[in-house]
Amino acid sequence: MQTLELWKSDGKTIVSGTVSVYNSSNSTDPVTIIISGISTTTLVVLPGNTSSFTGTDLQSVEMIDIPNTSLSYLEGKYCCQFTYCHSKSNRI
């Protein structure tokens, strides 16, 4: 099994937003997405379905447990819509 990092915060910026994942009906397996932030959320998206998560203080988005056999096929799309809030400290 393999892991693919889709997005990672720089750790300095507060990030809020929505992550949507579509797993094509052509796929042979579900897609598992881990969204890390204040807490960790797991999305399991079956072939032919879409799943979304909206949260605050997001840190990373990863696809995990990617099969690496010739019998498996994954096809899909993902969309991350984020709002960044970067505050300037030590302003004069």
Summary of the structure (lengths in Angstrom):
residues: 92
radius of gyration: 15.4
end to end distance: 51.1
largest distance: 60.8
contacts: 228
relative contact order: 0.38
helix: 0%
strand: 58%
